[in-house]
Amino acid sequence: IFQPLHALRTAEKALLPGYHPFEWKPPLKNVSTNTEVGIIDGLSGLPLSIDDYPVDTIAKRFRYDAALVSALMDMEEDILEGMKAKNLDDYLNGPFTVVVKESCDGMGDVSEKHGSGPAVPEKAVRFSFTVMNIAIVHANENIRIFEEAKPNSELCCKPLCLMLADESDHETLTAILSPLIAEREAMKNSELLLEMGGILRTFKFIFRGTGYDEKLVREVEGLEASGSTYICTLCDATRLEASQNLVFHSITRSHAENLERYEVWRSNPYHESVDELRDRVKGVSAKPFIETVPSIDALHCDIGNATEFYRIFQLEVGEVYKNPDASKEERRRWQLTLDKHL
């Protein structure tokens, strides 16, 4: 199945980034205008000097804009069908607004069981994206012409970068993902011109970094690791504050604020002690380099559900509907009874 790139037929090459011509208006800052860019070395352009942190990794990636174009051309039929379904003329040229979900996660142990490959970390990290929906403004109305039916399926998740690295290795992660993020930032302020269905159409992109688990959110937003006293990636609560307040919380952290706090941490403008400074920046101790959107991952959904069911089962064990004013001791007894059964 896995053939070398030069052995692929044209129909197969058309599925890979780097096949379809496109243009950006205005041109992307610091990104080549060449569109025939396939798989590139994730370390290309990395200035390596003796003094630098050694980047012992192998990384392969697509250029972000070429990968997005490939994904859109793959969906050409869906887009044109969606326009037809909404009674729109298929010659409308946009601008189409494309919402892209970004995801990044460690893939765990990928060691060779008995091989003699290069000396690289035996863990892998994958950065990928999913086209969530596409909309067009027509007659002053925002009309959605495509929506991904299974947004969490691996079938619509497009790999962008694969690296043999540990997700906890901050230096390697930043070295390899920074060019991707620079390309993404450039695309935010530009429009893509792409021929689809024989007509030159315009696309704008909105990027939402929601596909990160807590460990990676902490990593890329510059926060302390999960053992930190600052327990939450969404607000400034400490463990003590969180334990005393289980109800009223609001999202207060943001990428921009994390960047400001990092500058305070780095420069210590008020000449404070380490503890005072740490309290001021609320656990920001590295430079944030990817903007994430606050969200809850599947694991924490499960934990939340389990906690809620545990509470309900406890009340059922004690038949609380018969005795709503049960004492603390009785409730504790219900809990012990339930724990024996679990």
C-alpha positions in Angstrom: 0.0 0.0 0.0 2.7 2.5 1.0 4.4 3.3 -2.3 7.2 5.9 -2.7 5.9 9.3 -3.8 7.4 9.0 -7.3 5.5 5.8 -8.0 2.1 7.4 -7.3 -0.4 7.9 -10.2 -1.6 11.4 -11.0 -5.0 10.6 -9.5 -3.3 9.7 -6.3 -0.9 12.7 -6.3 -4.0 14.9 -6.6 -5.0 13.8 -3.1 -1.7 15.1 -1.5 -0.9 18.7 -0.7 1.2 20.5 -3.3 -0.8 19.4 -6.4 -3.4 22.2 -6.9 -2.3 25.8 -7.8 -3.6 28.6 -5.6 -2.8 32.2 -4.6 -3.1 34.4 -1.5 -4.2 38.0 -1.5 -2.2 39.7 0.0 0.7 37.2 -0.3 1.5 35.4 3.0 4.3 37.0 5.0 7.5 35.0 5.0 5.9 32.1 3.1 7.0 31.1 -0.4 4.5 31.7 -3.3 5.5 28.3 -4.8 2.4 26.0 -4.5 4.0 22.7 -5.6 5.1 21.9 -2.1 4.6 18.3 -0.9 6.1 16.7 2.2 8.8 18.9 3.7 11.4 18.3 6.4 10.0 19.5 9.7 13.5 20.8 10.6 14.0 22.8 7.4 14.9 26.4 8.1 15.9 25.6 11.7 19.2 27.5 12.3 21.4 25.0 14.1 24.4 26.3 16.0 26.6 24.6 18.5 25.2 26.6 21.4 21.6 25.7 20.7 19.5 23.1 22.3 20.1 19.8 20.4 17.1 18.9 18.3 17.3 15.1 18.1 14.2 14.3 16.1 12.9 13.4 12.7 9.9 15.5 11.6 7.9 15.6 8.4 5.1 18.0 7.6 3.1 19.7 4.9 3.0 23.4 4.4 -0.2 24.6 6.2 -1.7 26.5 3.3 -1.0 23.7 0.8 -2.6 21.2 3.2 -5.7 23.4 3.6 -6.1 23.7 -0.2 -5.8 19.9 -0.6 -8.5 19.4 2.1 -10.8 21.9 0.3 -10.3 20.3 -3.1 -11.0 17.0 -1.5 -14.4 18.5 -0.4 -15.2 20.2 -3.7 -18.2 17.9 -4.3 -19.6 18.5 -0.8 -19.2 22.3 -1.1 -20.9 22.4 -4.5 -23.7 20.1 -3.3 -24.1 22.2 -0.2 -24.6 25.3 -2.3 -27.1 23.5 -4.5 -29.0 22.3 -1.4 -29.3 25.8 -0.1 -30.6 27.1 -3.5 -27.4 29.1 -4.1 -26.0 29.6 -7.6 -22.9 27.4 -8.0 -21.1 30.3 -9.7 -20.9 32.3 -6.4 -17.3 33.0 -5.8 -17.4 33.8 -2.0 -15.8 34.8 0.2 -16.4 31.5 1.9 -15.5 31.4 5.6 -13.9 28.1 6.7 -13.7 27.2 10.4 -10.7 24.9 11.1 -10.2 22.9 14.3 -6.6 22.4 15.2 -5.5 19.4 17.3 -2.2 18.2 18.7 -1.4 15.2 20.9 1.3 12.8 21.8 0.9 9.4 20.2 2.7 7.5 23.0 5.4 4.9 22.5 6.4 4.2 18.9 9.7 2.4 19.6 11.1 -0.2 17.3 11.0 -3.6 19.0 14.1 -4.8 17.3 15.4 -2.4 14.7 18.5 -0.4 14.1 17.0 2.9 13.1 18.3 6.4 13.9 18.7 7.4 17.5 15.6 9.4 18.0 13.0 9.7 20.8 10.7 6.7 20.9 7.6 8.9 21.2 5.7 10.7 18.5 3.6 13.9 18.4 1.0 14.6 15.7 -0.4 18.1 14.8 -3.6 17.9 12.6 -6.6 19.9 11.6 -10.2 19.3 10.7 -12.5 21.4 8.5 -15.5 21.9 10.8 -17.8 24.0 8.6 -17.9 26.4 5.6 -20.3 29.3 5.2 -21.0 32.1 2.7 -22.7 35.4 3.2 -25.5 35.8 0.6 -28.2 38.6 0.6 -26.9 39.7 4.0 -27.5 36.2 5.5 -24.8 33.8 6.7 -25.6 30.5 5.0 -23.7 27.3 6.1 -23.1 25.1 3.1 -21.0 22.4 4.8 -20.8 21.0 8.3 -18.7 18.1 9.3 -21.1 15.4 10.5 -18.5 13.5 12.6 -16.0 16.2 13.7 -14.2 13.8 16.1 -13.7 11.0 13.5 -10.2 10.2 12.3 -11.5 10.1 8.8 -11.9 13.9 8.6 -8.8 14.7 10.6 -6.0 15.7 8.3 -2.4 15.2 9.5 -0.2 18.3 9.1 3.0 17.4 11.0 4.4 14.2 12.5 7.5 14.3 14.7 9.4 11.8 16.7 9.6 13.8 19.9 8.3 13.7 23.5 5.3 16.1 23.9 6.9 17.2 27.2 10.1 18.4 25.4 9.2 22.1 25.2 12.2 23.1 23.1 11.7 20.5 20.4 8.0 21.1 20.2 8.4 24.9 19.8 11.2 24.5 17.3 9.1 22.3 15.0 5.6 23.8 15.5 6.7 27.5 15.4 6.9 27.6 11.6 3.4 26.1 11.3 2.0 28.6 13.7 3.7 31.5 11.8 2.0 30.2 8.6 -1.3 30.0 10.4 -0.9 33.6 11.8 -0.1 34.8 8.2 -3.3 33.1 6.8 -5.5 34.9 9.4 -5.0 38.2 7.6 -5.2 37.0 4.0 -7.7 35.5 1.5 -7.1 32.3 -0.5 -7.9 32.4 -4.2 -8.6 28.8 -5.4 -10.2 27.5 -8.6 -13.1 25.2 -7.7 -15.6 23.8 -10.2 -14.0 25.9 -12.9 -14.5 29.2 -11.0 -11.9 31.2 -9.0 -13.3 31.4 -5.5 -12.2 33.2 -2.3 -11.8 31.6 1.1 -11.1 33.1 4.5 -10.0 30.9 7.5 -10.9 31.0 11.2 -8.6 28.7 13.3 -9.8 27.3 16.6 -7.3 25.4 18.7 -9.7 23.1 20.6 -8.1 19.7 20.1 -5.6 19.8 22.9 -5.7 17.9 26.2 -4.8 19.6 29.5 -1.2 18.5 29.3 -0.6 20.1 25.9 -2.6 23.2 26.8 -0.3 23.8 29.7 2.7 23.1 27.4 1.8 25.5 24.6 0.2 28.2 26.7 3.3 28.5 28.9 1.6 27.2 32.2 3.2 25.1 34.9 2.7 21.3 34.6 -0.4 19.6 36.1 1.1 19.2 39.6 1.0 23.0 39.9 -0.8 24.7 42.7 -2.6 26.7 39.9 -4.9 23.8 39.2 -6.9 25.2 36.3 -6.0 26.1 32.7 -9.1 28.3 32.4 -8.9 30.5 35.5 -6.5 31.6 38.2 -7.8 29.3 41.0 -5.3 27.6 43.3 -6.0 24.1 44.6 -7.1 25.6 48.0 -9.5 28.1 46.3 -10.9 25.5 44.1 -11.6 23.1 47.0 -13.5 25.8 48.8 -15.5 26.9 45.8 -17.0 24.0 43.7 -19.7 26.0 42.0 -18.9 29.6 40.8 -16.1 29.6 38.2 -15.6 31.6 35.0 -13.1 31.5 32.2 -10.6 34.3 32.9 -7.3 33.1 31.3 -6.5 34.1 27.7 -3.6 33.7 25.3 -2.9 37.5 25.3 -2.9 37.6 29.1 -0.6 34.6 29.3 1.9 36.4 27.0 1.7 39.6 29.1 2.3 37.5 32.3 5.3 35.7 30.7 6.8 39.1 30.0 6.3 40.0 33.7 7.8 36.7 34.8 10.8 37.2 32.5 11.6 40.8 33.4 10.3 41.0 37.0 9.6 44.7 36.7 8.6 45.0 40.4 11.7 43.3 41.7 9.7 40.7 43.7 10.8 37.4 45.2 10.2 34.2 43.3 7.1 33.4 45.4 5.6 36.9 45.0 6.4 36.9 41.2 4.8 33.4 40.8 1.7 34.6 42.6 1.5 37.7 40.3 1.7 35.6 37.0 -0.5 32.8 38.3 1.8 30.0 37.2 2.8 31.2 33.7 6.5 30.3 33.5 7.3 29.8 29.8 6.5 31.7 26.6 3.0 30.7 25.2 3.3 30.0 21.5 0.0 28.5 20.4 -3.4 30.1 21.1 -5.8 27.4 22.4 -9.6 27.8 22.8 -10.9 26.8 26.3 -12.7 23.5 26.0 -13.2 20.3 27.9 -11.7 17.1 26.6 -13.4 13.6 26.6 -11.4 12.5 29.6 -12.7 15.3 31.8 -16.2 14.9 30.5 -16.0 11.3 31.7 -14.6 12.4 35.0 -17.4 15.0 35.4 -20.1 12.4 34.5 -18.6 9.8 36.8 -18.5 12.3 39.7 -22.2 13.2 39.1 -23.3 9.6 38.8 -21.3 8.7 42.0 -23.3 11.4 43.8 -26.6 10.2 42.4 -25.9 6.5 43.4 -24.9 7.7 46.9 -28.3 9.3 47.3 -30.0 6.2 45.9 -28.2 4.0 48.4 -29.5 6.1 51.3 -33.0 6.5 49.7 -32.7 10.2 50.2 -36.2 10.7 48.8 -37.5 9.2 52.1 -35.1 11.1 54.3 -34.0 14.4 52.7 -32.6 15.7 56.0 -30.0 13.0 56.6 -27.0 13.8 58.8 -23.4 14.0 57.6 -22.7 10.7 59.4 -25.5 8.9 57.5 -24.3 10.3 54.2 -20.8 9.2 55.0 -22.2 5.7 55.6 -24.0 5.7 52.2 -20.7 6.6 50.6 -18.8 3.7 52.3 -21.6 1.3 51.3 -21.3 2.5 47.7 -17.5 2.2 47.7 -17.7 -1.4 48.8 -19.8 -2.2 45.8 -17.6 -0.4 43.3 
